[in-house]
Amino acid sequence: MSLQEFLAMGGYAFYVWTSYGIATIVLVVNVLLPIFQRRKFLRQQALKQKRQPL
C-alpha cells in the first residue's frame, strides 16, 4: 500500500478528508470559543467594577 493509495482512501478521499477537516475545525472551535468568551466576560466585569462608586 503506497502513500498515494492511502491518501486516496479507496476512492472516498474527498468524503473522508472533508469529514476529518470538519471534525478538526469543530474541536478547535470548542477549545477556543470558551477561552475568548472568558476573556470577554472578565473584561466586562473589570469595567463594571471601575464604574461602580465606592
Jmol script that loads the backbone (N, CA, C; Angstrom):
load data "model"
ATOM      1  N   MET A   1       0.847  -1.176   0.000  1.00  0.00           N
ATOM      2  CA  MET A   1       0.000   0.000   0.000  1.00  0.00           C
ATOM      3  C   MET A   1       0.891   1.237   0.000  1.00  0.00           C
ATOM      4  N   SER A   2       0.706   2.077  -0.982  1.00  0.00           N
ATOM      5  CA  SER A   2       1.523   3.278  -1.091  1.00  0.00           C
ATOM      6  C   SER A   2       0.842   4.451  -0.403  1.00  0.00           C
ATOM      7  N   LEU A   3       1.586   5.506  -0.236  1.00  0.00           N
ATOM      8  CA  LEU A   3       1.044   6.713   0.378  1.00  0.00           C
ATOM      9  C   LEU A   3      -0.070   7.298  -0.476  1.00  0.00           C
ATOM     10  N   GLN A   4       0.097   7.223  -1.778  1.00  0.00           N
ATOM     11  CA  GLN A   4      -0.931   7.749  -2.687  1.00  0.00           C
ATOM     12  C   GLN A   4      -2.244   6.962  -2.535  1.00  0.00           C
ATOM     13  N   GLU A   5      -2.155   5.646  -2.414  1.00  0.00           N
ATOM     14  CA  GLU A   5      -3.355   4.832  -2.203  1.00  0.00           C
ATOM     15  C   GLU A   5      -4.002   5.160  -0.862  1.00  0.00           C
ATOM     16  N   PHE A   6      -3.149   5.352   0.159  1.00  0.00           N
ATOM     17  CA  PHE A   6      -3.679   5.698   1.482  1.00  0.00           C
ATOM     18  C   PHE A   6      -4.428   7.023   1.430  1.00  0.00           C
ATOM     19  N   LEU A   7      -3.836   8.030   0.795  1.00  0.00           N
ATOM     20  CA  LEU A   7      -4.466   9.341   0.711  1.00  0.00           C
ATOM     21  C   LEU A   7      -5.725   9.323  -0.145  1.00  0.00           C
ATOM     22  N   ALA A   8      -5.803   8.399  -1.115  1.00  0.00           N
ATOM     23  CA  ALA A   8      -6.980   8.296  -1.970  1.00  0.00           C
ATOM     24  C   ALA A   8      -8.148   7.616  -1.244  1.00  0.00           C
ATOM     25  N   MET A   9      -7.856   6.885  -0.185  1.00  0.00           N
ATOM     26  CA  MET A   9      -8.868   6.232   0.647  1.00  0.00           C
ATOM     27  C   MET A   9      -9.835   5.370  -0.166  1.00  0.00           C
ATOM     28  N   GLY A  10      -9.337   4.661  -1.120  1.00  0.00           N
ATOM     29  CA  GLY A  10     -10.173   3.749  -1.895  1.00  0.00           C
ATOM     30  C   GLY A  10     -11.253   4.452  -2.702  1.00  0.00           C
ATOM     31  N   GLY A  11     -11.000   5.689  -3.128  1.00  0.00           N
ATOM     32  CA  GLY A  11     -11.974   6.423  -3.922  1.00  0.00           C
ATOM     33  C   GLY A  11     -12.882   7.317  -3.099  1.00  0.00           C
ATOM     34  N   TYR A  12     -12.751   7.261  -1.775  1.00  0.00           N
ATOM     35  CA  TYR A  12     -13.601   8.062  -0.894  1.00  0.00           C
ATOM     36  C   TYR A  12     -12.826   9.199  -0.220  1.00  0.00           C
ATOM     37  N   ALA A  13     -11.719   9.572  -0.804  1.00  0.00           N
ATOM     38  CA  ALA A  13     -10.839  10.561  -0.183  1.00  0.00           C
ATOM     39  C   ALA A  13     -11.546  11.874   0.096  1.00  0.00           C
ATOM     40  N   PHE A  14     -12.331  12.372  -0.834  1.00  0.00           N
ATOM     41  CA  PHE A  14     -13.000  13.661  -0.636  1.00  0.00           C
ATOM     42  C   PHE A  14     -13.868  13.629   0.615  1.00  0.00           C
ATOM     43  N   TYR A  15     -14.651  12.587   0.767  1.00  0.00           N
ATOM     44  CA  TYR A  15     -15.558  12.485   1.906  1.00  0.00           C
ATOM     45  C   TYR A  15     -14.801  12.275   3.216  1.00  0.00           C
ATOM     46  N   VAL A  16     -13.775  11.428   3.164  1.00  0.00           N
ATOM     47  CA  VAL A  16     -13.008  11.125   4.369  1.00  0.00           C
ATOM     48  C   VAL A  16     -12.245  12.359   4.836  1.00  0.00           C
ATOM     49  N   TRP A  17     -11.493  13.001   3.943  1.00  0.00           N
ATOM     50  CA  TRP A  17     -10.677  14.144   4.349  1.00  0.00           C
ATOM     51  C   TRP A  17     -11.543  15.356   4.698  1.00  0.00           C
ATOM     52  N   THR A  18     -12.703  15.485   4.043  1.00  0.00           N
ATOM     53  CA  THR A  18     -13.622  16.566   4.407  1.00  0.00           C
ATOM     54  C   THR A  18     -14.152  16.353   5.810  1.00  0.00           C
ATOM     55  N   SER A  19     -14.499  15.127   6.147  1.00  0.00           N
ATOM     56  CA  SER A  19     -15.006  14.857   7.497  1.00  0.00           C
ATOM     57  C   SER A  19     -13.917  15.055   8.544  1.00  0.00           C
ATOM     58  N   TYR A  20     -12.683  14.674   8.238  1.00  0.00           N
ATOM     59  CA  TYR A  20     -11.577  14.939   9.156  1.00  0.00           C
ATOM     60  C   TYR A  20     -11.392  16.445   9.345  1.00  0.00           C
ATOM     61  N   GLY A  21     -11.466  17.192   8.271  1.00  0.00           N
ATOM     62  CA  GLY A  21     -11.309  18.642   8.346  1.00  0.00           C
ATOM     63  C   GLY A  21     -12.397  19.299   9.175  1.00  0.00           C
ATOM     64  N   ILE A  22     -13.640  18.911   8.938  1.00  0.00           N
ATOM     65  CA  ILE A  22     -14.762  19.483   9.695  1.00  0.00           C
ATOM     66  C   ILE A  22     -14.642  19.121  11.173  1.00  0.00           C
ATOM     67  N   ALA A  23     -14.299  17.881  11.458  1.00  0.00           N
ATOM     68  CA  ALA A  23     -14.147  17.455  12.855  1.00  0.00           C
ATOM     69  C   ALA A  23     -13.038  18.246  13.544  1.00  0.00           C
ATOM     70  N   THR A  24     -11.936  18.478  12.853  1.00  0.00           N
ATOM     71  CA  THR A  24     -10.832  19.251  13.416  1.00  0.00           C
ATOM     72  C   THR A  24     -11.255  20.683  13.697  1.00  0.00           C
ATOM     73  N   ILE A  25     -11.975  21.287  12.765  1.00  0.00           N
ATOM     74  CA  ILE A  25     -12.454  22.659  12.954  1.00  0.00           C
ATOM     75  C   ILE A  25     -13.380  22.736  14.162  1.00  0.00           C
ATOM     76  N   VAL A  26     -14.290  21.786  14.283  1.00  0.00           N
ATOM     77  CA  VAL A  26     -15.220  21.778  15.420  1.00  0.00           C
ATOM     78  C   VAL A  26     -14.459  21.636  16.742  1.00  0.00           C
ATOM     79  N   LEU A  27     -13.475  20.763  16.780  1.00  0.00           N
ATOM     80  CA  LEU A  27     -12.695  20.587  18.007  1.00  0.00           C
ATOM     81  C   LEU A  27     -11.927  21.848  18.375  1.00  0.00           C
ATOM     82  N   VAL A  28     -11.338  22.501  17.393  1.00  0.00           N
ATOM     83  CA  VAL A  28     -10.591  23.735  17.655  1.00  0.00           C
ATOM     84  C   VAL A  28     -11.527  24.830  18.152  1.00  0.00           C
ATOM     85  N   VAL A  29     -12.696  24.953  17.529  1.00  0.00           N
ATOM     86  CA  VAL A  29     -13.669  25.959  17.965  1.00  0.00           C
ATOM     87  C   VAL A  29     -14.135  25.661  19.386  1.00  0.00           C
ATOM     88  N   ASN A  30     -14.345  24.384  19.706  1.00  0.00           N
ATOM     89  CA  ASN A  30     -14.778  24.009  21.054  1.00  0.00           C
ATOM     90  C   ASN A  30     -13.726  24.322  22.111  1.00  0.00           C
ATOM     91  N   VAL A  31     -12.482  24.399  21.727  1.00  0.00           N
ATOM     92  CA  VAL A  31     -11.424  24.754  22.668  1.00  0.00           C
ATOM     93  C   VAL A  31     -11.283  26.276  22.760  1.00  0.00           C
ATOM     94  N   LEU A  32     -11.293  26.961  21.620  1.00  0.00           N
ATOM     95  CA  LEU A  32     -11.002  28.393  21.605  1.00  0.00           C
ATOM     96  C   LEU A  32     -12.167  29.274  22.030  1.00  0.00           C
ATOM     97  N   LEU A  33     -13.380  28.912  21.685  1.00  0.00           N
ATOM     98  CA  LEU A  33     -14.533  29.756  21.976  1.00  0.00           C
ATOM     99  C   LEU A  33     -14.699  30.032  23.473  1.00  0.00           C
ATOM    100  N   PRO A  34     -14.638  29.042  24.344  1.00  0.00           N
ATOM    101  CA  PRO A  34     -14.747  29.350  25.780  1.00  0.00           C
ATOM    102  C   PRO A  34     -13.619  30.255  26.285  1.00  0.00           C
ATOM    103  N   ILE A  35     -12.430  30.116  25.721  1.00  0.00           N
ATOM    104  CA  ILE A  35     -11.318  30.970  26.129  1.00  0.00           C
ATOM    105  C   ILE A  35     -11.627  32.423  25.792  1.00  0.00           C
ATOM    106  N   PHE A  36     -12.100  32.675  24.576  1.00  0.00           N
ATOM    107  CA  PHE A  36     -12.425  34.040  24.165  1.00  0.00           C
ATOM    108  C   PHE A  36     -13.605  34.587  24.962  1.00  0.00           C
ATOM    109  N   GLN A  37     -14.593  33.749  25.223  1.00  0.00           N
ATOM    110  CA  GLN A  37     -15.753  34.201  25.996  1.00  0.00           C
ATOM    111  C   GLN A  37     -15.356  34.539  27.425  1.00  0.00           C
ATOM    112  N   ARG A  38     -14.457  33.774  28.006  1.00  0.00           N
ATOM    113  CA  ARG A  38     -13.994  34.054  29.375  1.00  0.00           C
ATOM    114  C   ARG A  38     -13.252  35.378  29.424  1.00  0.00           C
ATOM    115  N   ARG A  39     -12.383  35.613  28.452  1.00  0.00           N
ATOM    116  CA  ARG A  39     -11.654  36.883  28.408  1.00  0.00           C
ATOM    117  C   ARG A  39     -12.620  38.058  28.299  1.00  0.00           C
ATOM    118  N   LYS A  40     -13.617  37.924  27.438  1.00  0.00           N
ATOM    119  CA  LYS A  40     -14.605  38.990  27.262  1.00  0.00           C
ATOM    120  C   LYS A  40     -15.369  39.221  28.558  1.00  0.00           C
ATOM    121  N   PHE A  41     -15.779  38.143  29.214  1.00  0.00           N
ATOM    122  CA  PHE A  41     -16.514  38.252  30.471  1.00  0.00           C
ATOM    123  C   PHE A  41     -15.669  38.957  31.533  1.00  0.00           C
ATOM    124  N   LEU A  42     -14.402  38.569  31.650  1.00  0.00           N
ATOM    125  CA  LEU A  42     -13.533  39.179  32.652  1.00  0.00           C
ATOM    126  C   LEU A  42     -13.312  40.670  32.368  1.00  0.00           C
ATOM    127  N   ARG A  43     -13.171  41.031  31.085  1.00  0.00           N
ATOM    128  CA  ARG A  43     -13.045  42.451  30.734  1.00  0.00           C
ATOM    129  C   ARG A  43     -14.299  43.217  31.112  1.00  0.00           C
ATOM    130  N   GLN A  44     -15.460  42.651  30.841  1.00  0.00           N
ATOM    131  CA  GLN A  44     -16.721  43.314  31.179  1.00  0.00           C
ATOM    132  C   GLN A  44     -16.863  43.486  32.677  1.00  0.00           C
ATOM    133  N   GLN A  45     -16.482  42.481  33.446  1.00  0.00           N
ATOM    134  CA  GLN A  45     -16.577  42.572  34.897  1.00  0.00           C
ATOM    135  C   GLN A  45     -15.614  43.620  35.440  1.00  0.00           C
ATOM    136  N   ALA A  46     -14.443  43.726  34.875  1.00  0.00           N
ATOM    137  CA  ALA A  46     -13.478  44.739  35.308  1.00  0.00           C
ATOM    138  C   ALA A  46     -14.016  46.138  35.029  1.00  0.00           C
ATOM    139  N   LEU A  47     -14.642  46.324  33.871  1.00  0.00           N
ATOM    140  CA  LEU A  47     -15.227  47.627  33.556  1.00  0.00           C
ATOM    141  C   LEU A  47     -16.367  47.963  34.508  1.00  0.00           C
ATOM    142  N   LYS A  48     -17.191  46.991  34.848  1.00  0.00           N
ATOM    143  CA  LYS A  48     -18.288  47.221  35.798  1.00  0.00           C
ATOM    144  C   LYS A  48     -17.746  47.646  37.161  1.00  0.00           C
ATOM    145  N   GLN A  49     -16.660  47.011  37.591  1.00  0.00           N
ATOM    146  CA  GLN A  49     -16.083  47.357  38.891  1.00  0.00           C
ATOM    147  C   GLN A  49     -15.521  48.769  38.870  1.00  0.00           C
ATOM    148  N   LYS A  50     -14.931  49.180  37.770  1.00  0.00           N
ATOM    149  CA  LYS A  50     -14.378  50.533  37.674  1.00  0.00           C
ATOM    150  C   LYS A  50     -15.483  51.572  37.700  1.00  0.00           C
ATOM    151  N   ARG A  51     -16.640  51.266  37.148  1.00  0.00           N
ATOM    152  CA  ARG A  51     -17.756  52.214  37.072  1.00  0.00           C
ATOM    153  C   ARG A  51     -18.491  52.368  38.389  1.00  0.00           C
ATOM    154  N   GLN A  52     -18.470  51.348  39.226  1.00  0.00           N
ATOM    155  CA  GLN A  52     -19.245  51.393  40.467  1.00  0.00           C
ATOM    156  C   GLN A  52     -18.608  52.360  41.459  1.00  0.00           C
ATOM    157  N   PRO A  53     -19.446  53.249  42.051  1.00  0.00           N
ATOM    158  CA  PRO A  53     -18.904  54.157  43.065  1.00  0.00           C
ATOM    159  C   PRO A  53     -18.633  53.400  44.369  1.00  0.00           C
ATOM    160  N   LEU A  54     -17.689  53.891  45.105  1.00  0.00           N
ATOM    161  CA  LEU A  54     -17.344  53.239  46.386  1.00  0.00           C
ATOM    162  C   LEU A  54     -18.255  53.661  47.430  1.00  0.00           C
TER     163      LEU A  54
END
end "model"
wireframe off; spacefill off
backbone 0.3
color backbone group
